[in-house]
Amino acid sequence: MNFCRTNNPLVSKLALPAAMDGNSDAQTMVALLYEGGLGVNRDVLEAERWLLMAAERGNPVAWNNLGTLYASKISELRHRWDAA
């Protein structure tokens, strides 16, 4: 499947059930959608929540994306800036 702006609602529809079932790759994908506002309303706190779940399952991409999210100094994540 091509990951482009027009497919994002489909990606969300397909990834969300798997993410809710604990699939860490799907959780990382859902986080990406929330972080970028792709097919969903942009919500970096929701992105962080999904990345934390995936990271707890040992997903290396989630760990990487979580560090990048914190290092980007997004104001909604001010409480995490020192931890990054």
C-alpha positions in Angstrom: 0.0 0.0 0.0 1.3 3.4 -0.9 1.6 5.7 2.2 0.4 9.0 0.9 -1.9 11.7 2.2 -5.0 10.3 0.5 -4.5 6.8 2.0 -4.1 7.9 5.6 -7.8 7.3 6.6 -7.4 3.8 5.2 -4.1 3.3 7.0 -5.7 4.5 10.2 -8.7 2.1 9.7 -6.4 -0.8 9.1 -3.7 -0.1 11.7 -5.9 0.9 14.7 -7.5 -2.5 15.4 -4.0 -4.2 15.2 -2.6 -1.4 17.4 -5.3 -1.9 20.0 -4.6 -5.6 20.0 -1.0 -4.9 21.0 0.8 -5.0 17.6 3.8 -2.7 18.2 4.4 -2.0 14.5 0.8 -0.9 14.2 1.1 1.2 17.4 4.1 2.9 15.8 2.2 3.6 12.6 -0.8 5.0 14.6 1.6 7.3 16.5 3.0 8.5 13.2 -0.5 9.4 12.0 -1.2 11.3 15.2 2.1 13.1 15.2 1.7 14.3 11.6 -2.1 14.8 11.7 -2.4 12.3 8.8 -6.0 11.2 8.5 -6.6 12.1 12.1 -6.4 15.3 14.1 -2.8 16.1 15.1 -2.2 15.2 18.7 1.4 14.7 19.8 0.3 13.5 23.3 -1.7 10.7 21.6 1.3 10.0 19.4 3.5 9.8 22.5 1.0 7.4 24.2 1.1 5.0 21.2 4.9 5.2 21.0 5.3 4.4 24.7 3.1 1.3 24.3 5.1 0.1 21.3 8.4 0.9 23.1 7.3 -1.1 26.1 7.0 -4.0 23.7 10.6 -3.5 22.6 9.9 -2.0 19.2 13.1 -0.3 18.1 11.4 2.1 15.7 9.1 3.3 18.5 12.1 3.9 20.7 13.8 5.9 17.9 10.6 7.9 17.1 10.0 8.6 20.8 13.5 10.0 21.2 13.0 12.1 18.1 9.6 13.3 19.3 11.1 14.5 22.6 14.2 16.0 21.0 12.1 18.1 18.7 11.0 20.3 21.6 7.3 20.3 20.8 5.6 22.5 23.3 3.0 19.9 24.3 5.8 17.7 25.4 7.6 20.3 27.5 7.4 17.9 30.5 9.7 15.5 28.6 12.4 17.8 27.2 14.9 17.1 30.0 14.5 13.4 29.6 15.4 13.4 25.8 
